[in-house]
Amino acid sequence: MKITCDVIQDLMPSYIDGILSEDSRALVEEHMGTCQECRKMLEIMKEEQGKEQARIRSSVASVAGCGILKVMQIPEAQPR
């Protein structure tokens, strides 16, 4: 059975996150070997994920500067 680009593209976020089963990962990689369009889409998704992670880190850093995260931290265990 031929797997369509739509199915592969549905699997791409999980592929990028490394959470696919071995069989699903193999399907994606096999398809990528023959489909330039899906390889390009994977690169775009990886770039977008990287940008989103940078936005999240920036947001967390600005919140940390406000002292909010300090309130949420668990105190370190004291030695006995």
Stockholm file with secondary structure:
# STOCKHOLM 1.0

chainA/1-80         MKITCDVIQDLMPSYIDGILSEDSRALVEEHMGTCQECRKMLEIMKEEQGKEQARIRSSVASVAGCGILKVMQIPEAQPR
#=GR chainA/1-80 SS CCCCHHHHHHHHHHHHHTCSCHHHHHHHHHHHTTCHHHHHHHHHHHHHHHHHHHHHHHHHHHHHHTTHHHHHSCCCCCCC
#=GC SS_cons        CCCCHHHHHHHHHHHHHTCSCHHHHHHHHHHHTTCHHHHHHHHHHHHHHHHHHHHHHHHHHHHHHTTHHHHHSCCCCCCC
//
